[in-house]
């Protein structure tokens, strides 16, 4: 990859480090004199929009580079729709974040975030079906059951403190729903990565490793946001932005990597 091609991912890494630094040393001169909370929130808003749009464009281009009738073609289209819906949600928040330095919650943005979830889940299920039709094994029933059980236990442990917190019903539903849906997405992603690494070689494995890593970061971001919103863990705010930036960037990188494979 050329230096120009590596630039967006280097920016994502630097941004992640910048926000982690904000969490670790908020009283340093960098964050008190140069990059206050308002400016950092504006930076995060712009980067999230850029990576979401890039990911949606690459996923749609992957769909166009696959021949009609390819079972994976609709999956890339659904993934692009999920990313576009997330982009629309972030676009609703961006004016408040850039101008006022605040993130309203709940807001109209949550409509688009919720709408994105069925598209993303459907995309991964279509990918799994495409792999199954190609004769690739999904793993034994026991392996899949253990994976689902493990994710379920993880969800209960992580989300129990949030569910037990009093507050407005809509707020509680959303703060629980987002990380719960992200954890659901991890099940088909782990299965896809497992198949790609075993049967499709390093290139396909790289695509799914990037996508899986991206959704893991999104899950971490939603969990941090749930704890921030419900439990008042203000110190998690920088991690919310860092994880979302890295998550969107990694998903875009996975789609871009798949596009390069298709073009070659």
C-alpha positions in Angstrom: 0.0 0.0 0.0 1.3 3.5 -0.9 2.0 6.2 1.7 -1.1 8.0 0.6 -3.2 4.8 1.1 -1.8 4.4 4.6 -2.6 7.9 5.7 -6.2 7.4 6.7 -5.3 4.5 9.0 -2.3 6.4 10.4 -4.7 9.3 11.2 -7.1 6.8 13.0 -4.2 5.4 15.1 -3.0 8.9 16.0 -6.5 10.0 16.9 -7.0 6.9 19.1 -3.7 7.7 20.9 -4.8 11.4 21.3 -8.0 10.5 23.0 -6.4 7.8 25.2 -3.9 10.5 26.2 -6.8 12.8 27.1 -8.1 10.1 29.5 -4.7 9.5 31.0 -3.4 13.0 31.4 -6.3 15.4 31.0 -4.5 18.2 33.0 -1.5 18.3 30.6 -0.9 21.5 28.6 -1.9 19.7 25.4 -5.5 19.3 26.7 -5.8 22.4 28.7 -4.3 25.0 26.4 -4.6 23.5 22.9 -7.2 20.7 22.7 -10.0 21.3 25.1 -13.0 18.9 25.3 -15.0 20.9 22.7 -12.2 20.8 20.1 -11.6 17.1 20.7 -15.3 16.4 20.3 -15.3 18.3 17.0 -12.3 16.3 15.8 -14.0 13.0 16.7 -17.2 14.0 14.9 -15.4 14.8 11.7 -13.3 11.6 11.8 -16.3 9.4 12.5 -18.1 10.9 9.5 -15.1 10.4 7.2 -14.5 6.8 8.1 -18.2 5.8 8.0 -18.6 7.4 4.5 -15.4 5.7 3.3 -16.5 2.3 4.7 -20.0 2.6 3.1 -18.4 3.6 -0.3 -15.9 0.7 -0.2 -18.6 -1.8 0.8 -20.9 -0.6 -2.0 -18.0 -0.8 -4.5 -17.3 -4.4 -3.4 -20.9 -5.2 -4.2 -20.4 -3.7 -7.7 -17.3 -5.7 -8.3 -19.0 -9.0 -7.7 -20.9 -10.6 -10.6 -24.7 -10.7 -10.4 -25.8 -13.9 -8.7 -22.8 -14.0 -6.4 -24.3 -14.9 -2.9 -22.0 -12.4 -1.2 -23.1 -9.5 -3.4 -26.2 -8.5 -1.3 -24.2 -8.9 1.9 -21.8 -6.1 0.9 -24.8 -3.9 -0.1 -26.5 -4.5 3.3 -23.2 -3.7 5.0 -23.0 -0.4 3.1 -26.6 0.4 4.1 -25.8 -0.2 7.7 -22.8 2.1 7.6 -24.8 4.7 5.7 -27.5 4.6 8.4 -24.8 5.0 11.1 -23.4 7.9 9.1 -26.8 9.5 9.0 -27.0 9.2 12.8 -23.5 10.7 13.3 -24.5 13.5 10.9 -27.4 14.4 13.1 -25.1 14.6 16.1 -22.2 16.4 14.4 -23.7 20.0 14.4 -24.2 19.8 18.2 -20.8 18.3 18.8 -18.9 20.8 16.5 -20.8 23.9 17.4 -21.9 23.4 21.0 -19.4 20.7 22.2 -22.3 18.5 23.4 -23.8 15.1 22.4 -27.6 15.0 23.0 -29.0 11.7 24.2 -31.6 10.4 23.3 -32.0 12.2 20.0 -33.1 11.7 16.4 -29.7 10.2 15.7 -30.7 7.1 17.7 -33.4 6.3 15.1 -30.6 5.9 12.5 -28.3 4.0 14.8 -31.1 1.5 15.6 -32.0 1.2 11.9 -28.4 0.3 11.2 -28.5 -2.8 13.4 -30.9 -4.9 11.2 -28.8 -4.1 8.1 -25.5 -5.1 9.8 -27.0 -8.3 11.3 -28.6 -9.2 7.9 -25.3 -8.6 6.1 -23.4 -11.0 8.3 -26.1 -13.6 8.1 -26.0 -13.4 4.3 -22.2 -13.7 4.4 -22.5 -16.8 6.5 -25.1 -18.3 4.1 -22.8 -17.5 1.1 -19.9 -19.3 2.8 -22.2 -22.3 3.6 -23.4 -22.5 0.0 -19.8 -22.5 -1.1 -19.3 -25.7 1.0 -17.4 -24.1 3.8 -18.1 -25.5 7.3 -19.6 -23.2 10.0 -18.2 -25.4 12.8 -19.9 -28.0 14.8 -23.1 -27.4 16.6 -21.2 -27.7 19.9 -18.7 -25.0 18.9 -21.4 -22.7 17.8 -23.4 -23.3 21.0 -20.3 -22.6 23.1 -19.7 -19.4 21.2 -23.3 -18.2 21.7 -23.2 -19.2 25.4 -19.9 -17.3 25.9 -21.2 -14.2 24.3 -24.4 -14.5 26.4 -22.5 -14.8 29.7 -20.3 -11.8 28.7 -23.4 -9.8 27.9 -25.0 -10.5 31.3 -21.8 -9.7 33.2 -21.2 -6.4 31.4 -24.7 -5.1 31.1 -26.1 -6.1 34.5 -24.9 -2.9 36.2 -26.4 -0.8 33.5 -29.7 -2.6 33.6 -29.9 -2.2 37.4 -29.5 1.6 37.2 -32.7 3.7 37.6 -33.5 6.3 35.0 -35.8 7.2 32.1 -37.0 4.0 30.3 -36.0 5.1 26.8 -32.5 6.0 28.0 -32.1 2.6 29.7 -33.4 0.7 26.7 -31.0 2.4 24.3 -27.9 2.1 26.6 -28.6 -1.6 27.0 -29.6 -2.3 23.3 -26.6 -0.9 21.6 -23.9 -3.0 23.3 -26.2 -6.0 23.4 -26.7 -5.8 19.6 -23.0 -5.4 19.1 -22.3 -8.6 21.1 -24.8 -10.4 18.8 -22.8 -9.2 15.8 -19.7 -10.8 17.2 -21.1 -14.3 16.9 -21.3 -14.4 13.1 -18.1 -12.4 12.8 -16.1 -14.9 14.8 -17.5 -17.7 12.6 -16.7 -15.9 9.4 -13.1 -15.1 10.6 -12.7 -18.8 11.6 -13.7 -20.0 8.2 -11.7 -17.4 6.3 -8.5 -18.2 8.3 -8.8 -21.9 7.8 -10.0 -22.2 4.2 -9.5 -19.0 2.3 -5.9 -18.0 3.2 -4.3 -14.9 4.6 -6.1 -12.3 2.3 -9.6 -13.3 3.2 -8.6 -13.8 6.8 -7.2 -10.2 6.9 -10.5 -8.8 5.7 -12.5 -10.6 8.4 -9.9 -9.8 11.1 -10.2 -6.1 10.3 -14.0 -6.3 10.3 -14.1 -8.3 13.5 -11.7 -5.9 15.2 -13.8 -3.0 14.1 -17.0 -4.4 15.6 -15.1 -5.3 18.8 -14.1 -1.6 19.1 -17.7 -0.6 18.4 -18.9 -2.9 21.1 -16.4 -1.5 23.5 -17.5 2.0 22.6 -21.1 1.2 23.2 -20.3 -0.4 26.6 -18.2 2.6 27.6 -21.1 4.9 26.6 -23.6 2.8 28.6 -21.4 3.1 31.7 -20.9 6.8 31.1 -24.6 7.5 30.5 -26.1 5.2 33.2 -23.4 5.1 35.9 -21.9 8.6 35.4 -18.4 7.2 34.7 -17.2 10.5 33.2 -13.6 9.3 32.8 -14.8 6.9 30.1 -15.8 9.8 27.7 -12.4 9.8 25.9 -12.5 6.1 25.4 -16.0 6.3 23.9 -14.6 8.5 21.1 -11.3 6.6 20.7 -13.1 3.2 20.3 -15.7 4.5 17.8 -13.1 6.2 15.7 -10.9 3.0 15.6 -14.0 0.9 15.1 -15.2 2.8 12.1 -11.7 3.0 10.6 -11.1 -0.7 11.0 -14.4 -1.6 9.3 -13.6 0.8 6.5 -10.1 -0.8 6.2 -11.7 -4.3 6.0 -14.1 -3.1 3.2 -11.2 -1.4 1.4 -9.0 -4.5 1.7 -11.8 -6.6 0.2 -12.2 -4.1 -2.7 -8.5 -4.3 -3.4 -8.7 -8.1 -3.5 -11.6 -7.9 -5.9 -9.8 -5.5 -8.2 -6.7 -7.6 -8.3 
